[in-house]
């Protein structure tokens, strides 16, 4: 039996009650006790004095496979993103590039205090690509929900000749992975509705439900604003669907998601940059839903949750302030508060993944996904209150300690169990390969052109008609 006593930290449980000094006893991967002076003498002691201790962040939407092309989308619109990545870079990915990108991406998340990642993996160009994704997830040590994406990358010589082939490969992966111990799990990432037929969408959803695995989908951008309504009319909505973005999802559709028991993830930075509209946190809060946050793509920006919490918080404050400012007055108060922002990144994320009784807060019986932020930097001189410190002052590099499922995976500011020099060499080789034009780029001209026309119709003409 493994017993660890996390001692001396200032604890923010996100489970109600006061923030303050407390010790946490961890046994066999779960929290066994929280309190002061627990009197435990037969456990390994981890000294967290001078640290802010809190639940690990939950990232409910991330495309880890794009780690290998970090930063390329810095100045792109959504249209440019789709054309250059999905019709360009995605065609160059080898299985080894998928493995390196996902592994480094998950470790980047872990290093910044994200202990759970929902990985929307739509780079399954072949069975070998799918196996590489699962292997990376298994190796990373992050609590990961790997959503198998059926998205059809337009290759000159595709490994899958049709949608049915992709379903069969997903069947292979799920059957092979079922029952494997660890912190990973599988799900299904739906293809955007206008790229497949309604029958194919139904097949993707029915596959997931036949195996009892969760579903996620890009939803409600201006190019495809009525996706929720279409699923509702087809009788396909349910509590197992995590809807991502939803910027142009109607109020009636948001109510449909709520009534179905589904959840919504906002990704503030991509939504603001790429012309998707403002994040819809307030619209969700007004109807009693709990918005969660996602990083989305490091092919654009940084992979930490601190940035997204701040962006979500301050953009929402600005939107709420605007009507008062437009009336010629100054807001007397502001909202939401910093604890709300921290909830977006912890308890709400756990709820969105239907894991609210297991992760997202520090409470006896929950799984021990715990992080500690060191406070000896200049950005903590003098210290602010705990939650404002976490949300508005802390930096990714301040995350000093990370525990997942009771295992210490980062200690004294260093990730454990991974050869970072080897990983750096692998990801640099992947980057060089992906940045180099290949034979694939010149092949399949008619296929790619037809696909480009379909994308233009969805993104450009969809915007015009919206």
N, C-alpha and C positions, 0 to 999 in steps of 0.2 A: 504494500500500500504506500502510495506517494503522498506525503503530507508536507505542505509548505505554508509558512506563516509570513504573509506580507505585512511588514511591521513599520509603523511610524509615519505613514503617509497621511495627507489630508484628503479624505475620500469624498467624492461626489458620486453618489450611487445611481442617480436618475430613477430611483424607485420610490421617491417620496422621503420625507424626513429631512433633517438638517444635514448640511455638509459640515464635515469636521474631522478631527483626528480619529483614526480607527485602524484596527488591524483586521486582516482578512485571512481566514484559514481556508486553504484549498486542499481537498482530498479527492483523489481519483478523478481529476478533471472538473470537479464542481466546487462551488462555494459552500463550505460547511458551516462557517460562522463569520459574522462581522460584528465588531464591537471594540471597546477599549478594555485593555487589561484582560485578555481572554484566558490567561493562565495556562497557555499551551507550552509544554516543555519537551515534547517528543516530535517536533517538526523541524525541518530545515528552515532557518530564518533568512528572509530576504529583507535587507534594510532599505526601506524607501523613505527614510527621513528626508525632508526637504523636497518632496515630490507631491504633485497633484495626481491622485489615483482615480481612475474613472473607467467605465466600460469601453471596450474597443469600439472604434467607429465602424459603421455598417455602410458600405458602398453598394447601392442597389442597382447601379448600371455602369458597366465599364466594358470597353472592347480591348481586352488585354493584348490581343494579337497585334495591335497597332503600336506597341511599344517600340518595335524595330524601325519605325519611321517617325520617331519623335520630332515634333515641331514643324512638320511639313505643311500643316494646315493653318499656320499662324495667321494668314491674311485671307483665308478662303471663306466664301459663302457656302451654304449647303449645296448649291448646285455644283460649285467647283469641287467640293469635297467628294460628292458622289462620282463625278466624272474622273477625278484624278486618283482617288483611292480605290473605289470599288471597281472601276473599269481600267485602272492602271496598276497601281502597286499590288492590289490583291491578286492579280494574275501572275505575279512573279514569285509569290510565296512558295517556298519548299517546305516540306514537313519540319525540317530542322529549324527553319525560320519561325514557324509557328511555336515550336517548343521553346526556343530561346526567348522569343518576344513575350509569351505568356508567363514563363518562369520569372524573367526579370520584372515584368509588370506586376505580378503578384508580390514579389519581394519588395518592390518599391512601395506598394500599398502597405505591406506589413511594417516596413521601416518607419513609415509616418503614422503608425498607430491604427491603421485600418485592419481589423482582424477578420472581417467577413466581406467577401466580394461576390457580387452577382455578375458573372462574366458572360456577356452576350457574344457568343463565339460564332460569327457567320463567315468563317474562313475555312469551312470544311470542304476543301476542293477535291479531296479524295479520302478513302479510308485511312491512308497513312497520315494525312493531315489531322483527322479526327483522333487517331491514336496518339499523335504527338501532343495534342491539346490536353488529353486526359493524363498523359504522363507528366506534363508540366504541372498540372493542377495537383497531382499526387505528390510531386517532389517539393512543392513550395511550402507546405505546412500552414497555409492560410485556410480559414474556413471558407470554402468556395462552392458556389452553385454555378456549375458550368452548363450554360444553356446551349444545346446543340442547335446551330442555325442551318436552316434548309436553303438559305440564300444561294442563288445560282450565279457564280462568278463566270463571266463569258470567256471561257477558255477555248483555244483552237482545237485542242484534243481533250475534251472533258472526260474525267473518270466516271462521271455519272451521266447517263444518256437521257435521263428523265427524272421527274419528281419522285416517281415510285422507287427509283434506285436510291435516292437520298433517304427516303423513309426506311428502306431495308437496311441501309448502313446505320442509321440511328438505332434501329432494332438490334443490330449486332453490338453496337457500343453499349447500349443499356443492358442487354443480356449479359455481356461480358463484365460490366462494372457492378452489376447488382450484387449486393452482399459484401462488397469490399469494405473492410473497416477503414476508418479515418474520418477526416473532417470534410471531405468532398461530397458532392452530390450532383446529379444531372437534372437538366430541365430541357425545355424546348423554346427556342427563339423563333417566333413566327416571321415568315417572309412578309414584307410590306404588301398590303392587300392588292395594289394595282399591278404588282409584278407576277402574281399568280391568280388562278381562277378561284372563285368562291369554293368550289369543290376541293381544291388543293389546300386552301386555308382550313376547311373542315377536317381534311385528312391529317393535317399537322396537329390540330387541337385534339382530335380523337386519338391519335397516337399517344400524345402526352397523357391523356386521361386513362387510356387503357393500361398505362404503366404507373399511374399514380404519381406523376412527376409534375413540377410546376411549369408555368408558361410565362413568357414575357414578350412584349411587342412594342415597337415604336408606334406611337399613336398620336393622331390629332395635330400634325403639322399642317400648315396651310395648303400643302399640295394634296394631302389626303385627310381632310378635316372630319369626315364622317365615319371613321373606322369603327368607333365604338357603336354607333347606331347600326352599322351593317352587321356587326357581331350580335347585337341585341336582336335584330330582326331574324337572324338565323338561329336564334336560341343557343348561342355559343358562349355568352358571357358567364363568368363564374368566379368564385373566390380564389381560384388558382391562377388568375391572370394578373401580372404586374404590368401596368400600362405606363409607358415612358414618354415624357414630354407633355403631351395633351394641351399644348398652348392654344390651339384653335378648336379644341373639343368644346362643344356647347354645354351650357349649364344643365340642360336636360340629359345630356350624355354623362356628365359627371355624376348626376343623381343615379343614372343607370349603373355606373361602376360601383357607387356606394351601395346600392340595393343588392348588387350581385355579390358583395363581399370582397371585391377586388381592391387593388391599391394603385397609387400613382407615385412615380418617381420624377422629380424635377432635376434637371442638369443645368444649373443657372448659366454657366459660362458659355457652353455651346449654344444654348438657346438665345442668349443675348447677341453673340457674335454672328451666328449663321442665319439670321433672319427668321427665326422660328417664333419670335414674339417674347413678351415678358414671361418669366416663370409664374405659375398660377398658384403659388402657395396660399394667398389670401382666399381665392375662390374655393380651394379645398377646405381651408379652416372654417369658412362660413357655413359649410354644409356638414361639418362634423367629421371630416376626414383628416388623416394624419399624413401630411406630405413627407416623403423621404427624399434623400439626396443621392445623386450619382456623380461620379467624376466624368464619365463618358469616354474621352479620348485624350491620351497624352500625345497623339499625333498633332495636337493643337496646343495644350497647356499642361501645367503641372499636375501631378497625380496625387495630391494630398487633400484631405477633407477640410483642413483649416480654411483654405481659400474658398471652397464652395460654401461653407457655413457663413463666412463673412459676406460673400457676394449675395447669397440668398437673403441674409438679414438686411443688408443695407439697401438693396434694390427694393425689397418689400417695404421698408420704411419710407423710401423715397416715393413709391407709388401711393402709399397711404397719406403722405404729407401733401402731395400735389394738389388735391382739391382745395385744401385750406390755403395753400400758397396762391392758387389761382384766384381766390376770393379776396386777396390783398391782405391776408392775415398770416401770422406765424403760428405753427402748431404749438399748443400748450404742453402736450406730451407726445411721446413717440411710442410706437409699437411696430412689430413684436419685440420681445425682450431677448436677452442673450440666452436665457435658459430654453426658450423656444427653439432658438437656432441649434443649441446642443441636442435638443430632442430630435430635431430633423435628422441629425447625423448618428443617432444611437437608437433610442427606443422606437422611433417611427420607422427607421430602417428595418429593425427586427420585426416589427408588425407587418411591414410590406412584404417581407419574405416568409411570413406566417411562422416566425420563430420567436414571438414575443414572450413566451414563457421560458425560453432557453438562453437568449442572448440580449444585448442592448441595454442592460441595467445590471447593477451589482446587488444581488439578493440571494439569500440562502436557497440552495437548490438549483440555481442557474449554472450553466456551464461557465467555467472560469476563463473568459476572454477579457483580459484586464490590461490596461496600459498605465504607465506612469510618466509624467512630464516633469523633467528636472527644472528647477526654478533658480538656478544660480547664474543665469545669464543677465546681461545688461537690460534686456527687455522685461525683466522681473524686478528691477531696482527702481523704486521700492515695489513690493508686491501689491497687486490688486486683489480683490476678492476672487475666490476660486473660479466661478463660472465666467465672469468677465475675462479673467486671465486666460482661460482655455480658449474661449471663442475669439477674443480680440487681440490678445497679446502673444500667444504661443506661436511657435514656428515648428515645422516638421522636424527640424534637427533637435528640438527640445525633447522629443519622445525618446526616453532613456531606457525604458523597460517595456517589453511586450510579452504577454502570455496568451496562448491560444489553447483552449481545451485543457488547461492546467499545465501545459508545457511551456517552459521559458524559451522563447525564440529570439529575443533581443535582450541584452543585459549590458549595463554600463555603456550604452550607446552603440553597441555592436551587434549586428545580426549573427546568430549562431548556426552552425551546421551547413554553411554554404561557402563554396570557394568563389569569392567575388572576382578575383583576378581571372579565373577561367570563364566565368559568366561574362565579364567585360569583353574578353577576347571573342567569345561566341556572338555577342550582340553586335560588336563592331563588324564582324564578318557578315552578319545578316544585314546590317545597314548598308554596307558596301555593295552587297549583292542586289538589294532592293533598289538602290539608287542607280544601278547600271542597266541601261536598256538591254532587253533580251530578245531572243528569237520569238518568244511568246508575244512580245509587243507588236511585231510585224506580221504575225500569223492571225488567221481567223478574221480577216477584215470584214467580211459580210456579217459574221456573227456579232462582232463588236459594234458595227455600225447600226445594226438592227436594235441592239441593246441600248446604244446611245440615244436612238430616236425614242425608245420607250421611256428612258429616263427624262429626256427633255419634255416629253408629253406630260409626265407626272409632275416634275418640279417646276418647269417654266410655264407650261400651259395651265397646270393646276393652280399656280399662283395667280395667273391672269384671270382665271375664271372665279377665283375666290374673292 
